[in-house]
């Protein structure tokens, strides 16, 4: 499967679960990409801002993610680093609970669902597990998130997160970025 190059910028409007917006910029770094963005939200009466700079290598494996969060109670920064073989450091400390993860997934971001799709390049009808280093919006806690992707057709994937029982059909554009994430976000640009 071949994707068109990423756009220079993209944006999503949060839907249903939270109110907010995400804006992202893509910058080539040789055959890697730096993805810089910010997402804001109001969820259950709480506001938050999550900013990020994520580097992915030529295989679209997350190699580094710097994430900052801001809430009424204060702010925090966390850094995730990967060796590209599924081993992680979180704020400089080994994170064995993330072993086998190749992607970072920000709870507040529709954009990060592009990483496993780009990395796995599934054929139509194929499916794969895609556990991720999952960063929570309200405190930047880093957890392991079990995920499953199954490619339905050219741009659609069935997505399942078994831990929380969430499932939906994700629709992507030709560049491999989410257009419609039912109940979560809709592409605005």
N, C-alpha and C positions, 0 to 999 in steps of 0.2 A: 504494500500500500504506500502510495506517495502522497504527501501533503504539499500544498502550495506554501510558500514562505509566510511566516507570521505577518500580520499587519503591523504598522508602526504603532498603532494604539487600538484599544478596544475598551468597551464599557458594558456593564450589566446593571440592570435595575433589580434589586432584591424583590422577591414576591412572597406573599403569604406569611412565612415564618417570621420574617423581620422586614422592616422598612429601611431602605438605604440604597447605596450606590457603590459600585466598584469601577475604578478607572485603572488601566494598566498600559505600560509602554514596553515595547520589545526592542532590545538593542543587541545586534550581533557582536560577539567577542570572538573573532576567528570563526571556528566551526561550533562554538558554544553560543549560548544566549544568556543575557542578563534581562530579567523580567522585573520591572519595578512598578509597584502599584500601591493603591490605597483603597480601602473599603471602609464604609461607615455604616452604622446601623443603630436602630432602636428596636430592642427586643424585650418584651415583658417589662416595659417601663424603664429599661436601662439603656444608656447610650454607650457606644464604643467607636473607636477609630483603630484600625489595624493597618499599618504600613508594612511594606515588604520589599526586599531585594533578593531575588532568587536566581542562582546560576545553575543552568542545566548544561550538561556536556553534549557532545555530538550525537549520543544515543538517547538524549532527552532524560538522562538520569540526573536527579537533583544532586548537586555536589555541595551547595551551600545555600542557606536561607537565613537572612537577618530579618527578624520580625519584631516590630515595635507595637505596643498596645497602649491605648490611652482610655481611661475611664474617669468617672467623677471622683473615684478614690485615689487616683494617681496614674502612674505609667510604669511600663516595664519593657525590657528588651530581652530577646532570647536569640541565640545563634545555634543553628543546626548545621553540622558538617558531615558529609558522607565520603567514604573512600571510593565510592562507585561500585563496590562489591557487596553492598547491603549492610555495612557496619557504620554506626553513627556516633558522633559526639554531640551532646547537648550542653551548651555553655562550657565547652571544654572537657566535660566528663563523659566517659563511655556510657552508652545507652543500650545495653544488651537486649532490652525489651523491644527494640526496633530492628534487631537483626533480621535480614531478609527483605527489608523495605527498600525500595529504590526511588520512591517519590515522596515529596512533602505535600500534604493536603491541608490547606488552611480552612478551618470551619467557616470563615467569613468570605470565602472566595469561590466563585464559579470558574475562574481561570485555571485553578490548579487541577481541575478534572481533565485538562488537556495532557498532563504529563504521562499518565499510564497509557492513554490512547496513542500518543506519539511513540512512546517507548516500545510498546508491545506490537504495534502495527498488525493487529489481528485481521485475518481474512474473514470474509462474510461467513457466518456460521460458526466461527471459532470463539472460544471463551478462555478466560484466564483469571486466576486470583491476582490481586494487585494490592497487597497490604501497603499501608502508607504511614509515615510519621505525621500524625494528626495534631495540629496546633489549635487549641480552643480560643475562641474570640474573647471571652470575658476574663481570662487570666493568663493566657499564653501557655497553659499546661500542655505538655507534649505527651501524647498517648499513641499507642498502636491502633490503627483502624483497619480492620479486615474489610476488603472490598472484592467484588467480583464484577467483571465486565464481559459481556457477550455481544459480539457484533451482529446486528440484525440485518443491516443492508449498508448501502454506501455511506450514509451519515448517521445512522442510528445505532445506539448501544443500549442493551438492557443492563442496568446498574443495580447491584444489591449490596447493602451494608448489613450483613447478618447480625451484628452485635446489637443494633437498634431496630432491626426489622424493617428498615427503610428500603424501598425499591422504586424504580421509575425507569422510563425510557428517556435517555439523553439524546438530543439532536445536536450534531456538530456541523460546522461549516467545512469548506474544502481545505482550510488551513488547519483543521483539527481542534477548533475551539468551540466551546459550548454556545449554541444559539438558544436552546430552551432546556432548562433544568426544572421540570415541573415542581411547583411549590417552593422553589428556592430562588431562581433568578431567570431573567430573560435578557438576551443581548440587546443593548440599546444602540451600539455602534460597532 
